[in-house]
Amino acid sequence: MPVQKFAIADAHFERLDEQEALIETANVVDQRHGGPVTVGFGRYGPGAVLEEVIAVYDTMIVLEGEISITSNVGTVTAEPGDIVYMPEGERVTIHASNNGALTAYVTYPHWEEARASHYADRRR
Amino acid sequence: MPVQKFAIADAHFERLDEQEALIETANVVDQRHGGPVTVGFGRYGPGAVLEEVIAVYDTMIVLEGEISITSNVGTVTAEPGDIVYMPEGERVTIHASNNGALTAYVTYPHWEEARASHYADRRR
């Protein structure tokens, strides 16, 4: 893949999980493209909540709205232009504001592969 | 390093190079923190130009202003909310608009280490 620009209008959003209808992700670069990182946009509906052990190094940049992230060191609230850094292995609860939120993300390694492996492990 | 939020007001900007006074970077996460990625904010003065062979996988998110990136596949222009993906090894010219630009970036691996190594090689 060469140098590329991605606008939100280019993104194809998919629901994160069946039970989490209010959260959608849109990878624009991922394991299909041969590089080490996944890049994309995230869309959180009003009040959406995601509880998860982060399976990758996940960096989010808030583009619209507001999200709060609770971890073992407390809660931070991020607004447009803020960066949230979530290291692998951290247990977090991500909570969107009443207006929802739009984010950009970069993960190392690829979050879909890591997450699939994590959930496969849990099913054993 | 635990989960953390970084606002632009937390960032400590430094000039990228002596000859590039109009471009400043502010790492908020890097090789000092034990993870695989460097995360930070970039600030481009009006009309600032950076020509470089990208030494890492570099993802930029435009927060304010506008930048154009010229590579071997042409020129893309990115506005607030847009993502620019620049794979390792690509030769790019980054050009800020007349109002300058503010960006967030995530690089894998750490750009300062890769860039120092690249310039050391060139001096031999």
gemmi code that builds the backbone of each chain (N, CA, C; Angstrom):
import gemmi

chains = {
    "A": [
        ("MET", (0.845, -1.209, 0.000), (0.000, 0.000, 0.000), (0.876, 1.252, 0.000)),
        ("PRO", (0.617, 2.197, -0.890), (1.396, 3.443, -0.927), (0.898, 4.417, 0.131)),
        ("VAL", (1.453, 5.629, 0.116), (0.943, 6.699, 0.971), (-0.522, 6.933, 0.623)),
        ("GLN", (-1.364, 7.035, 1.644), (-2.779, 7.243, 1.372), (-3.424, 8.140, 2.418)),
        ("LYS", (-4.436, 8.850, 1.971), (-5.262, 9.643, 2.883), (-6.632, 8.996, 3.008)),
        ("PHE", (-7.178, 9.004, 4.205), (-8.512, 8.456, 4.431), (-9.373, 9.488, 5.144)),
        ("ALA", (-10.509, 9.782, 4.571), (-11.477, 10.659, 5.223), (-12.590, 9.782, 5.797)),
        ("ILE", (-13.315, 10.327, 6.737), (-14.392, 9.566, 7.365), (-15.402, 9.098, 6.311)),
        ("ALA", (-15.561, 9.886, 5.263), (-16.524, 9.522, 4.213), (-16.083, 8.277, 3.444)),
        ("ASP", (-14.775, 7.945, 3.498), (-14.260, 6.747, 2.809), (-14.464, 5.482, 3.639)),
        ("ALA", (-14.812, 5.653, 4.913), (-14.777, 4.524, 5.842), (-16.040, 3.669, 5.749)),
        ("HIS", (-15.840, 2.370, 5.834), (-16.956, 1.424, 5.850), (-17.090, 0.865, 7.271)),
        ("PHE", (-18.116, 1.316, 7.982), (-18.275, 0.938, 9.389), (-18.976, -0.416, 9.537)),
        ("GLU", (-18.492, -1.156, 10.528), (-19.141, -2.422, 10.887), (-19.339, -2.465, 12.386)),
        ("ARG", (-20.410, -3.137, 12.804), (-20.647, -3.305, 14.232), (-19.522, -4.105, 14.867)),
        ("LEU", (-19.097, -3.691, 16.054), (-17.987, -4.368, 16.708), (-18.373, -5.790, 17.114)),
        ("ASP", (-19.505, -5.952, 17.738), (-20.005, -7.262, 18.158), (-21.518, -7.197, 18.096)),
        ("GLU", (-22.149, -8.351, 18.028), (-23.610, -8.325, 17.988), (-24.214, -7.671, 19.217)),
        ("GLN", (-23.568, -7.910, 20.347), (-24.139, -7.381, 21.586), (-23.750, -5.927, 21.844)),
        ("GLU", (-22.944, -5.366, 20.957), (-22.495, -3.987, 21.163), (-22.890, -3.148, 19.951)),
        ("ALA", (-24.179, -3.023, 19.775), (-24.699, -2.411, 18.547), (-24.339, -0.950, 18.411)),
        ("LEU", (-23.966, -0.325, 19.508), (-23.732, 1.114, 19.464), (-22.294, 1.478, 19.108)),
        ("ILE", (-21.463, 0.477, 18.921), (-20.056, 0.750, 18.618), (-19.718, 0.141, 17.266)),
        ("GLU", (-19.161, 0.982, 16.401), (-18.791, 0.533, 15.070), (-17.335, 0.881, 14.803)),
        ("THR", (-16.671, 0.032, 14.034), (-15.285, 0.299, 13.650), (-15.168, 0.232, 12.134)),
        ("ALA", (-14.193, 0.967, 11.623), (-13.938, 0.986, 10.182), (-12.423, 0.994, 9.970)),
        ("ASN", (-11.851, -0.204, 9.817), (-10.425, -0.260, 9.490), (-10.209, 0.316, 8.086)),
        ("VAL", (-9.199, 1.152, 7.949), (-8.818, 1.610, 6.616), (-7.477, 0.994, 6.195)),
        ("VAL", (-6.685, 0.595, 7.179), (-5.442, -0.159, 6.931), (-5.418, -1.278, 7.963)),
        ("ASP", (-5.153, -2.520, 7.521), (-5.053, -3.608, 8.497), (-4.224, -4.768, 7.955)),
        ("GLN", (-4.429, -5.971, 8.509), (-3.610, -7.140, 8.163), (-3.656, -7.480, 6.675)),
        ("ARG", (-4.662, -6.997, 5.979), (-4.747, -7.282, 4.544), (-3.711, -6.512, 3.732)),
        ("HIS", (-3.106, -5.487, 4.328), (-2.254, -4.579, 3.556), (-0.758, -4.757, 3.786)),
        ("GLY", (-0.378, -5.720, 4.616), (1.038, -6.070, 4.714), (1.873, -5.275, 5.691)),
        ("GLY", (1.318, -4.238, 6.315), (2.086, -3.462, 7.291), (1.873, -3.975, 8.711)),
        ("PRO", (2.532, -3.366, 9.697), (2.446, -3.836, 11.082), (1.305, -3.242, 11.903)),
        ("VAL", (0.658, -2.185, 11.411), (-0.366, -1.515, 12.218), (-1.737, -1.558, 11.549)),
        ("THR", (-2.772, -1.510, 12.389), (-4.135, -1.305, 11.902), (-4.529, 0.136, 12.197)),
        ("VAL", (-5.150, 0.783, 11.215), (-5.562, 2.175, 11.317), (-7.044, 2.243, 10.967)),
        ("GLY", (-7.809, 3.066, 11.673), (-9.217, 3.171, 11.322), (-9.953, 4.236, 12.098)),
        ("PHE", (-11.259, 4.233, 11.880), (-12.161, 5.151, 12.568), (-13.106, 4.354, 13.471)),
        ("GLY", (-13.447, 4.924, 14.624), (-14.406, 4.310, 15.537), (-15.584, 5.241, 15.769)),
        ("ARG", (-16.775, 4.659, 15.824), (-17.970, 5.475, 16.051), (-18.731, 4.898, 17.235)),
        ("TYR", (-18.980, 5.730, 18.240), (-19.663, 5.316, 19.462), (-21.002, 6.029, 19.532)),
        ("GLY", (-22.055, 5.259, 19.701), (-23.363, 5.856, 19.884), (-23.466, 6.517, 21.250)),
        ("PRO", (-24.519, 7.341, 21.443), (-24.723, 8.018, 22.728), (-24.717, 7.036, 23.889)),
        ("GLY", (-23.846, 7.280, 24.851), (-23.798, 6.457, 26.043), (-23.225, 5.065, 25.852)),
        ("ALA", (-22.668, 4.766, 24.692), (-22.129, 3.424, 24.438), (-21.032, 3.087, 25.445)),
        ("VAL", (-20.991, 1.819, 25.835), (-19.999, 1.352, 26.814), (-19.296, 0.119, 26.258)),
        ("LEU", (-17.972, 0.104, 26.345), (-17.180, -1.059, 25.940), (-16.244, -1.426, 27.076)),
        ("GLU", (-16.409, -2.651, 27.592), (-15.501, -3.154, 28.617), (-14.605, -4.174, 27.964)),
        ("GLU", (-13.302, -4.030, 28.137), (-12.408, -4.923, 27.407), (-11.006, -4.917, 28.029)),
        ("VAL", (-10.343, -6.078, 27.915), (-8.907, -6.111, 28.163), (-8.248, -5.828, 26.813)),
        ("ILE", (-7.499, -4.760, 26.753), (-6.912, -4.318, 25.490), (-5.882, -5.354, 25.020)),
        ("ALA", (-6.097, -5.885, 23.810), (-5.264, -6.983, 23.308), (-4.040, -6.489, 22.528)),
        ("VAL", (-3.971, -5.175, 22.291), (-2.893, -4.582, 21.486), (-2.539, -3.212, 22.083)),
        ("TYR", (-1.492, -2.609, 21.589), (-1.215, -1.203, 21.938), (-2.136, -0.339, 21.104)),
        ("ASP", (-3.082, 0.296, 21.739), (-4.169, 0.990, 21.051), (-4.095, 2.485, 21.357)),
        ("THR", (-3.915, 3.288, 20.321), (-3.909, 4.744, 20.482), (-5.129, 5.319, 19.784)),
        ("MET", (-5.925, 6.076, 20.525), (-7.136, 6.701, 19.975), (-6.968, 8.210, 19.969)),
        ("ILE", (-7.456, 8.843, 18.925), (-7.523, 10.298, 18.862), (-9.002, 10.655, 18.735)),
        ("VAL", (-9.497, 11.481, 19.638), (-10.916, 11.857, 19.583), (-11.102, 12.931, 18.510)),
        ("LEU", (-12.042, 12.682, 17.601), (-12.326, 13.635, 16.524), (-13.590, 14.442, 16.807)),
        ("GLU", (-14.588, 13.789, 17.397), (-15.846, 14.475, 17.748), (-16.379, 13.849, 19.033)),
        ("GLY", (-17.133, 14.633, 19.792), (-17.757, 14.102, 20.996), (-16.758, 13.950, 22.126)),
        ("GLU", (-17.070, 13.034, 23.023), (-16.265, 12.900, 24.238), (-16.337, 11.457, 24.711)),
        ("ILE", (-15.206, 10.913, 25.151), (-15.213, 9.577, 25.743), (-14.451, 9.600, 27.060)),
        ("SER", (-14.902, 8.730, 27.965), (-14.191, 8.540, 29.232), (-13.638, 7.131, 29.250)),
        ("ILE", (-12.432, 6.990, 29.755), (-11.796, 5.678, 29.830), (-11.405, 5.440, 31.284)),
        ("THR", (-11.967, 4.361, 31.833), (-11.646, 3.986, 33.204), (-10.710, 2.791, 33.174)),
        ("SER", (-9.620, 2.900, 33.904), (-8.658, 1.800, 34.015), (-8.251, 1.696, 35.482)),
        ("ASN", (-7.239, 0.898, 35.768), (-6.840, 0.722, 37.172), (-6.186, 1.965, 37.770)),
        ("VAL", (-5.939, 2.990, 36.945), (-5.394, 4.234, 37.504), (-6.437, 5.350, 37.571)),
        ("GLY", (-7.705, 4.995, 37.313), (-8.742, 6.019, 37.403), (-9.420, 6.275, 36.074)),
        ("THR", (-10.084, 7.420, 35.968), (-10.846, 7.756, 34.766), (-10.283, 9.016, 34.132)),
        ("VAL", (-10.081, 8.944, 32.803), (-9.709, 10.146, 32.048), (-10.831, 10.443, 31.059)),
        ("THR", (-11.026, 11.721, 30.767), (-12.029, 12.130, 29.794), (-11.318, 12.829, 28.646)),
        ("ALA", (-11.648, 12.405, 27.422), (-10.952, 12.924, 26.244), (-11.924, 13.617, 25.313)),
        ("GLU", (-11.495, 14.761, 24.824), (-12.297, 15.600, 23.928), (-11.605, 15.695, 22.574)),
        ("PRO", (-12.238, 16.326, 21.602), (-11.616, 16.420, 20.284), (-10.187, 16.984, 20.344)),
        ("GLY", (-9.287, 16.285, 19.667), (-7.880, 16.679, 19.656), (-7.048, 15.984, 20.707)),
        ("ASP", (-7.682, 15.313, 21.648), (-6.947, 14.582, 22.688), (-6.563, 13.187, 22.203)),
        ("ILE", (-5.430, 12.714, 22.713), (-4.925, 11.370, 22.420), (-5.105, 10.503, 23.670)),
        ("VAL", (-5.584, 9.266, 23.478), (-5.638, 8.302, 24.587), (-4.768, 7.106, 24.219)),
        ("TYR", (-3.819, 6.799, 25.095), (-2.884, 5.689, 24.880), (-3.258, 4.548, 25.814)),
        ("MET", (-3.530, 3.383, 25.224), (-3.940, 2.221, 26.016), (-2.997, 1.056, 25.731)),
        ("PRO", (-2.093, 0.754, 26.665), (-1.142, -0.336, 26.444), (-1.826, -1.698, 26.490)),
        ("GLU", (-1.231, -2.629, 25.801), (-1.672, -4.024, 25.769), (-1.837, -4.560, 27.186)),
        ("GLY", (-2.918, -5.281, 27.416), (-3.117, -5.951, 28.695), (-3.901, -5.155, 29.718)),
        ("GLU", (-4.135, -3.881, 29.443), (-4.886, -3.056, 30.398), (-6.379, -3.367, 30.289)),
        ("ARG", (-7.032, -3.451, 31.416), (-8.491, -3.605, 31.439), (-9.115, -2.218, 31.467)),
        ("VAL", (-9.952, -1.931, 30.482), (-10.539, -0.591, 30.397), (-12.052, -0.672, 30.204)),
        ("THR", (-12.711, 0.387, 30.640), (-14.108, 0.609, 30.290), (-14.170, 1.943, 29.552)),
        ("ILE", (-14.595, 1.867, 28.297), (-14.706, 3.069, 27.468), (-16.177, 3.468, 27.441)),
        ("HIS", (-16.432, 4.727, 27.729), (-17.812, 5.193, 27.900), (-17.980, 6.458, 27.054)),
        ("ALA", (-18.857, 6.421, 26.065), (-19.090, 7.604, 25.242), (-20.069, 8.549, 25.933)),
        ("SER", (-19.939, 9.804, 25.632), (-20.838, 10.811, 26.210), (-22.231, 10.670, 25.611)),
        ("ASN", (-23.144, 11.461, 26.085), (-24.533, 11.400, 25.616), (-24.693, 11.810, 24.157)),
        ("ASN", (-23.668, 12.445, 23.616), (-23.696, 12.806, 22.196), (-22.939, 11.799, 21.328)),
        ("GLY", (-22.409, 10.757, 21.957), (-21.597, 9.815, 21.203), (-20.213, 10.371, 20.937)),
        ("ALA", (-19.448, 9.652, 20.106), (-18.082, 10.087, 19.821), (-17.596, 9.470, 18.520)),
        ("LEU", (-16.660, 10.172, 17.912), (-15.990, 9.679, 16.713), (-14.490, 9.710, 17.008)),
        ("THR", (-13.802, 8.623, 16.692), (-12.369, 8.544, 16.983), (-11.601, 8.047, 15.761)),
        ("ALA", (-10.295, 8.284, 15.774), (-9.374, 7.596, 14.869), (-8.507, 6.699, 15.749)),
        ("TYR", (-8.066, 5.546, 15.221), (-7.224, 4.682, 16.037), (-6.086, 4.092, 15.216)),
        ("VAL", (-5.011, 3.794, 15.944), (-3.870, 3.070, 15.386), (-3.522, 1.989, 16.397)),
        ("THR", (-3.488, 0.730, 15.942), (-3.125, -0.339, 16.864), (-1.909, -1.103, 16.349)),
        ("TYR", (-1.044, -1.512, 17.303), (0.048, -2.430, 17.002), (-0.017, -3.561, 18.001)),
        ("PRO", (-0.028, -4.831, 17.623), (-0.208, -5.245, 16.227), (-1.676, -5.089, 15.790)),
        ("HIS", (-2.130, -5.913, 14.877), (-3.476, -5.780, 14.316), (-4.544, -6.213, 15.325)),
        ("TRP", (-5.461, -5.304, 15.657), (-6.417, -5.584, 16.738), (-7.377, -6.718, 16.398)),
        ("GLU", (-7.790, -6.850, 15.163), (-8.779, -7.898, 14.865), (-8.186, -9.283, 15.076)),
        ("GLU", (-6.941, -9.452, 14.673), (-6.279, -10.746, 14.871), (-6.082, -11.033, 16.358)),
        ("ALA", (-5.635, -10.034, 17.095), (-5.365, -10.221, 18.521), (-6.655, -10.496, 19.294)),
        ("ARG", (-7.710, -9.798, 18.920), (-8.985, -9.941, 19.621), (-9.601, -11.315, 19.335)),
        ("ALA", (-9.523, -11.760, 18.105), (-10.054, -13.078, 17.751), (-9.329, -14.162, 18.545)),
        ("SER", (-8.018, -14.017, 18.649), (-7.219, -14.988, 19.392), (-7.581, -14.963, 20.876)),
        ("HIS", (-7.773, -13.757, 21.426), (-8.126, -13.611, 22.832), (-9.461, -14.300, 23.137)),
        ("TYR", (-10.453, -14.070, 22.281), (-11.759, -14.656, 22.545), (-11.757, -16.157, 22.301)),
        ("ALA", (-10.934, -16.621, 21.356), (-10.801, -18.066, 21.142), (-10.226, -18.716, 22.397)),
        ("ASP", (-9.217, -18.068, 23.011), (-8.626, -18.592, 24.237), (-9.675, -18.706, 25.344)),
        ("ARG", (-10.513, -17.698, 25.434), (-11.506, -17.693, 26.514), (-12.548, -18.780, 26.343)),
        ("ARG", (-12.795, -19.185, 25.112), (-13.824, -20.194, 24.868), (-13.345, -21.592, 25.218)),
        ("ARG", (-12.048, -21.774, 25.337), (-11.522, -23.120, 25.618), (-11.871, -23.557, 27.032)),
    ],
    "B": [
        ("MET", (3.960, 2.231, 31.554), (3.026, 3.372, 31.468), (1.583, 2.858, 31.441)),
        ("PRO", (0.718, 3.398, 32.289), (-0.688, 2.973, 32.304), (-1.471, 3.665, 31.191)),
        ("VAL", (-2.781, 3.446, 31.174), (-3.657, 4.176, 30.267), (-3.502, 5.673, 30.560)),
        ("GLN", (-3.326, 6.466, 29.508), (-3.172, 7.900, 29.720), (-3.830, 8.707, 28.623)),
        ("LYS", (-4.268, 9.897, 28.985), (-4.784, 10.864, 28.024), (-3.794, 12.009, 27.894)),
        ("PHE", (-3.608, 12.478, 26.661), (-2.719, 13.610, 26.426), (-3.464, 14.686, 25.649)),
        ("ALA", (-3.474, 15.885, 26.158), (-4.036, 17.032, 25.443), (-2.874, 17.833, 24.875)),
        ("ILE", (-3.179, 18.633, 23.883), (-2.138, 19.443, 23.255), (-1.456, 20.340, 24.293)),
        ("ALA", (-2.208, 20.739, 25.294), (-1.640, 21.615, 26.327), (-0.582, 20.902, 27.171)),
        ("ASP", (-0.606, 19.555, 27.168), (0.384, 18.779, 27.923), (1.683, 18.596, 27.143)),
        ("ALA", (1.663, 18.919, 25.848), (2.772, 18.544, 24.972), (3.927, 19.529, 25.069)),
        ("HIS", (5.142, 18.997, 25.028), (6.339, 19.824, 25.033), (6.963, 19.760, 23.640)),
        ("PHE", (6.828, 20.820, 22.879), (7.272, 20.818, 21.485), (8.770, 21.136, 21.375)),
        ("GLU", (9.397, 20.443, 20.413), (10.803, 20.711, 20.105), (10.950, 20.822, 18.597)),
        ("ARG", (11.876, 21.655, 18.178), (12.136, 21.774, 16.743), (12.633, 20.455, 16.198)),
        ("LEU", (12.164, 20.106, 15.007), (12.549, 18.832, 14.416), (14.024, 18.816, 14.047)),
        ("ASP", (14.497, 19.857, 13.384), (15.906, 19.986, 13.008), (16.236, 21.460, 13.025)),
        ("GLU", (17.503, 21.771, 13.109), (17.885, 23.197, 13.107), (17.427, 23.890, 11.836)),
        ("GLN", (17.525, 23.171, 10.706), (17.190, 23.812, 9.428), (15.694, 23.796, 9.151)),
        ("GLU", (14.906, 23.232, 10.043), (13.472, 23.150, 9.802), (12.729, 23.791, 10.967)),
        ("ALA", (12.940, 25.071, 11.090), (12.453, 25.787, 12.270), (10.943, 25.815, 12.362)),
        ("LEU", (10.272, 25.579, 11.259), (8.828, 25.716, 11.250), (8.103, 24.429, 11.640)),
        ("ILE", (8.851, 23.389, 11.872), (8.219, 22.118, 12.214), (8.672, 21.683, 13.602)),
        ("GLU", (7.684, 21.392, 14.437), (7.978, 20.972, 15.804), (7.247, 19.672, 16.110)),
        ("THR", (7.858, 18.850, 16.929), (7.228, 17.605, 17.342), (7.205, 17.529, 18.868)),
        ("ALA", (6.234, 16.800, 19.372), (6.100, 16.623, 20.822), (5.682, 15.179, 21.081)),
        ("ASN", (6.677, 14.329, 21.301), (6.333, 12.954, 21.687), (5.683, 12.957, 23.063)),
        ("VAL", (4.598, 12.201, 23.197), (4.014, 12.011, 24.534), (4.235, 10.578, 25.010)),
        ("VAL", (4.455, 9.661, 24.075), (4.842, 8.276, 24.396), (5.948, 7.912, 23.411)),
        ("ASP", (7.056, 7.352, 23.903), (8.120, 6.937, 22.983), (8.997, 5.854, 23.596)),
        ("GLN", (10.215, 5.718, 23.088), (11.112, 4.624, 23.510), (11.400, 4.637, 25.015)),
        ("ARG", (11.183, 5.764, 25.662), (11.442, 5.835, 27.101), (10.404, 5.068, 27.925)),
        ("HIS", (9.268, 4.718, 27.297), (8.151, 4.173, 28.067), (7.921, 2.687, 27.897)),
        ("GLY", (8.768, 2.025, 27.108), (8.742, 0.569, 27.067), (7.784, -0.077, 26.087)),
        ("GLY", (6.950, 0.710, 25.387), (6.038, 0.124, 24.405), (6.648, 0.137, 23.010)),
        ("PRO", (5.909, -0.377, 22.020), (6.430, -0.472, 20.659), (6.182, 0.752, 19.780)),
        ("VAL", (5.326, 1.679, 20.204), (4.972, 2.811, 19.337), (5.353, 4.144, 19.970)),
        ("THR", (5.600, 5.119, 19.091), (5.757, 6.504, 19.530), (4.484, 7.256, 19.160)),
        ("VAL", (4.003, 8.063, 20.099), (2.777, 8.825, 19.924), (3.088, 10.290, 20.225)),
        ("GLY", (2.523, 11.206, 19.454), (2.789, 12.608, 19.750), (1.976, 13.563, 18.908)),
        ("PHE", (2.317, 14.838, 19.087), (1.689, 15.914, 18.331), (2.737, 16.578, 17.436)),
        ("GLY", (2.316, 16.994, 16.235), (3.198, 17.728, 15.334), (2.608, 19.098, 15.034)),
        ("ARG", (3.496, 20.086, 14.943), (3.027, 21.445, 14.647), (3.817, 21.994, 13.471)),
        ("TYR", (3.114, 22.383, 12.426), (3.734, 22.890, 11.200), (3.410, 24.369, 11.055)),
        ("GLY", (4.430, 25.176, 10.879), (4.209, 26.591, 10.632), (3.634, 26.810, 9.244)),
        ("PRO", (3.133, 28.027, 8.974), (2.569, 28.343, 7.657), (3.551, 28.024, 6.539)),
        ("GLY", (3.115, 27.213, 5.584), (3.947, 26.896, 4.431), (5.130, 25.984, 4.705)),
        ("ALA", (5.235, 25.432, 5.893), (6.377, 24.562, 6.226), (6.448, 23.369, 5.282)),
        ("VAL", (7.673, 22.982, 4.933), (7.890, 21.861, 4.024), (8.873, 20.880, 4.648)),
        ("LEU", (8.541, 19.601, 4.600), (9.443, 18.551, 5.072), (9.594, 17.504, 3.979)),
        ("GLU", (10.821, 17.308, 3.529), (11.103, 16.256, 2.551), (11.821, 15.146, 3.274)),
        ("GLU", (11.342, 13.913, 3.124), (11.944, 12.856, 3.930), (11.597, 11.478, 3.365)),
        ("VAL", (12.538, 10.543, 3.544), (12.196, 9.139, 3.345), (11.715, 8.632, 4.697)),
        ("ILE", (10.467, 8.192, 4.735), (9.850, 7.796, 6.001), (10.556, 6.550, 6.550)),
        ("ALA", (11.085, 6.677, 7.764), (11.905, 5.605, 8.348), (11.073, 4.596, 9.144)),
        ("VAL", (9.785, 4.878, 9.317), (8.898, 4.031, 10.127), (7.505, 4.031, 9.488)),
        ("TYR", (6.632, 3.201, 9.992), (5.226, 3.283, 9.594), (4.608, 4.439, 10.366)),
        ("ASP", (4.257, 5.492, 9.673), (3.861, 6.746, 10.292), (2.407, 7.062, 9.923)),
        ("THR", (1.553, 7.143, 10.925), (0.151, 7.513, 10.707), (-0.094, 8.877, 11.333)),
        ("MET", (-0.593, 9.809, 10.535), (-0.888, 11.161, 11.021), (-2.382, 11.398, 10.972)),
        ("ILE", (-2.898, 12.077, 11.971), (-4.286, 12.536, 11.967), (-4.241, 14.067, 12.033)),
        ("VAL", (-4.878, 14.720, 11.077), (-4.871, 16.186, 11.072), (-5.893, 16.695, 12.094)),
        ("LEU", (-5.432, 17.573, 12.978), (-6.310, 18.143, 14.004), (-6.748, 19.556, 13.657)),
        ("GLU", (-5.832, 20.314, 13.065), (-6.142, 21.692, 12.641), (-5.368, 21.986, 11.369)),
        ("GLY", (-5.898, 22.901, 10.550), (-5.179, 23.309, 9.347), (-5.258, 22.258, 8.258)),
        ("GLU", (-4.266, 22.279, 7.383), (-4.307, 21.410, 6.199), (-2.884, 21.085, 5.798)),
        ("ILE", (-2.648, 19.824, 5.415), (-1.339, 19.454, 4.878), (-1.519, 18.677, 3.585)),
        ("SER", (-0.537, 18.830, 2.693), (-0.500, 18.050, 1.464), (0.716, 17.138, 1.538)),
        ("ILE", (0.548, 15.921, 1.068), (1.645, 14.958, 1.069), (1.837, 14.448, -0.352)),
        ("THR", (3.038, 14.699, -0.886), (3.358, 14.228, -2.220), (4.268, 13.008, -2.111)),
        ("SER", (3.888, 11.940, -2.799), (4.706, 10.716, -2.842), (4.733, 10.245, -4.290)),
        ("ASN", (5.252, 9.038, -4.512), (5.353, 8.544, -5.890), (4.000, 8.220, -6.519)),
        ("VAL", (2.932, 8.280, -5.730), (1.597, 8.058, -6.317), (0.803, 9.354, -6.464)),
        ("GLY", (1.452, 10.501, -6.240), (0.746, 11.769, -6.412), (0.655, 12.545, -5.111)),
        ("THR", (-0.285, 13.482, -5.081), (-0.429, 14.370, -3.922), (-1.812, 14.200, -3.311)),
        ("VAL", (-1.857, 14.050, -1.980), (-3.130, 14.033, -1.268), (-3.159, 15.230, -0.323)),
        ("THR", (-4.343, 15.753, -0.086), (-4.500, 16.879, 0.839), (-5.400, 16.434, 1.974)),
        ("ALA", (-4.951, 16.700, 3.191), (-5.674, 16.211, 4.367), (-6.116, 17.370, 5.239)),
        ("GLU", (-7.350, 17.275, 5.690), (-7.973, 18.309, 6.529), (-8.298, 17.717, 7.899)),
        ("PRO", (-8.765, 18.537, 8.815), (-9.068, 18.026, 10.155), (-9.988, 16.799, 10.121)),
        ("GLY", (-9.584, 15.769, 10.845), (-10.337, 14.521, 10.890), (-9.844, 13.485, 9.896)),
        ("ASP", (-8.991, 13.890, 8.956), (-8.455, 12.940, 7.982), (-7.224, 12.218, 8.540)),
        ("ILE", (-7.046, 10.987, 8.083), (-5.892, 10.157, 8.445), (-4.971, 10.053, 7.236)),
        ("VAL", (-3.670, 10.193, 7.465), (-2.684, 9.945, 6.407), (-1.781, 8.808, 6.855)),
        ("TYR", (-1.688, 7.775, 6.011), (-0.881, 6.588, 6.307), (0.349, 6.608, 5.411)),
        ("MET", (1.526, 6.590, 6.040), (2.782, 6.640, 5.286), (3.648, 5.441, 5.657)),
        ("PRO", (3.730, 4.454, 4.743), (4.514, 3.255, 5.052), (6.018, 3.541, 5.049)),
        ("GLU", (6.729, 2.756, 5.786), (8.192, 2.797, 5.870), (8.804, 2.761, 4.474)),
        ("GLY", (9.791, 3.609, 4.247), (10.526, 3.570, 2.983), (9.997, 4.486, 1.903)),
        ("GLU", (8.825, 5.063, 2.108), (8.264, 5.972, 1.109), (8.949, 7.336, 1.189)),
        ("ARG", (9.253, 7.908, 0.037), (9.793, 9.268, -0.011), (8.621, 10.230, -0.123)),
        ("VAL", (8.519, 11.148, 0.821), (7.388, 12.075, 0.826), (7.845, 13.522, 0.975)),
        ("THR", (7.018, 14.413, 0.475), (7.167, 15.837, 0.770), (5.873, 16.271, 1.442)),
        ("ILE", (6.016, 16.732, 2.675), (4.857, 17.184, 3.452), (4.853, 18.706, 3.415)),
        ("HIS", (3.734, 19.266, 3.063), (3.642, 20.706, 2.837), (2.443, 21.228, 3.627)),
        ("ALA", (2.689, 22.109, 4.572), (1.578, 22.683, 5.346), (0.952, 23.846, 4.587)),
        ("SER", (-0.312, 24.069, 4.825), (-1.025, 25.179, 4.182), (-0.537, 26.512, 4.744)),
        ("ASN", (-1.054, 27.576, 4.201), (-0.637, 28.919, 4.629), (-1.050, 29.246, 6.061)),
        ("ASN", (-1.944, 28.436, 6.607), (-2.328, 28.619, 8.006), (-1.595, 27.667, 8.943)),
        ("GLY", (-0.693, 26.854, 8.379), (-0.026, 25.858, 9.201), (-0.937, 24.686, 9.483)),
        ("ALA", (-0.478, 23.802, 10.359), (-1.269, 22.610, 10.683), (-0.844, 22.038, 12.025)),
        ("LEU", (-1.789, 21.343, 12.622), (-1.533, 20.613, 13.866), (-1.947, 19.166, 13.627)),
        ("THR", (-1.093, 18.235, 14.010), (-1.377, 16.817, 13.767), (-1.138, 15.993, 15.027)),
        ("ALA", (-1.709, 14.798, 15.040), (-1.324, 13.773, 16.011), (-0.670, 12.663, 15.204)),
        ("TYR", (0.315, 11.961, 15.792), (0.956, 10.882, 15.046), (1.191, 9.667, 15.925)),
        ("VAL", (1.219, 8.516, 15.239), (1.589, 7.247, 15.872), (2.577, 6.586, 14.928)),
        ("THR", (3.755, 6.251, 15.414), (4.731, 5.574, 14.559), (5.125, 4.223, 15.148)),
        ("TYR", (5.331, 3.241, 14.235), (5.908, 1.956, 14.612), (7.057, 1.679, 13.666)),
        ("PRO", (8.254, 1.393, 14.077), (8.674, 1.515, 15.494), (8.910, 2.988, 15.862)),
        ("HIS", (9.779, 3.235, 16.811), (9.985, 4.595, 17.317), (10.718, 5.461, 16.295)),
        ("TRP", (10.096, 6.563, 15.898), (10.663, 7.365, 14.806), (11.993, 8.022, 15.159)),
        ("GLU", (12.177, 8.440, 16.377), (13.435, 9.136, 16.698), (14.623, 8.178, 16.571)),
        ("GLU", (14.447, 6.955, 17.014), (15.531, 5.964, 16.897), (15.804, 5.631, 15.438)),
        ("ALA", (14.737, 5.433, 14.654), (14.901, 5.062, 13.252), (15.528, 6.202, 12.451)),
        ("ARG", (15.124, 7.422, 12.760), (15.625, 8.576, 12.024), (17.099, 8.831, 12.352)),
        ("ALA", (17.464, 8.697, 13.608), (18.863, 8.887, 14.005), (19.743, 7.874, 13.287)),
        ("SER", (19.273, 6.648, 13.212), (20.022, 5.586, 12.545), (20.143, 5.880, 11.046)),
        ("HIS", (19.050, 6.344, 10.443), (19.058, 6.658, 9.017), (20.067, 7.760, 8.706)),
        ("TYR", (20.082, 8.822, 9.521), (20.992, 9.924, 9.246), (22.436, 9.538, 9.571)),
        ("ALA", (22.627, 8.675, 10.543), (23.984, 8.181, 10.837), (24.509, 7.422, 9.624)),
        ("ASP", (23.666, 6.595, 9.021), (24.069, 5.844, 7.836), (24.485, 6.786, 6.706)),
        ("ARG", (23.737, 7.839, 6.528), (24.017, 8.758, 5.420), (25.316, 9.516, 5.605)),
        ("ARG", (25.717, 9.697, 6.850), (26.942, 10.477, 7.115), (28.194, 9.659, 6.870)),
        ("ARG", (28.067, 8.349, 6.821), (29.255, 7.502, 6.624), (29.843, 7.683, 5.224)),
    ],
}
model = gemmi.Model(1)
for chain_id, residues in chains.items():
    chain = gemmi.Chain(chain_id)
    for i, (resn, *xyz) in enumerate(residues, 1):
        res = gemmi.Residue()
        res.name, res.seqid = resn, gemmi.SeqId(i, " ")
        for name, pos in zip(("N", "CA", "C"), xyz):
            atom = gemmi.Atom()
            atom.name, atom.element = name, gemmi.Element(name[0])
            atom.pos, atom.b_iso = gemmi.Position(*pos), 0.0
            res.add_atom(atom)
        chain.add_residue(res)
    model.add_chain(chain)
structure = gemmi.Structure()
structure.add_model(model)
structure.setup_entities()
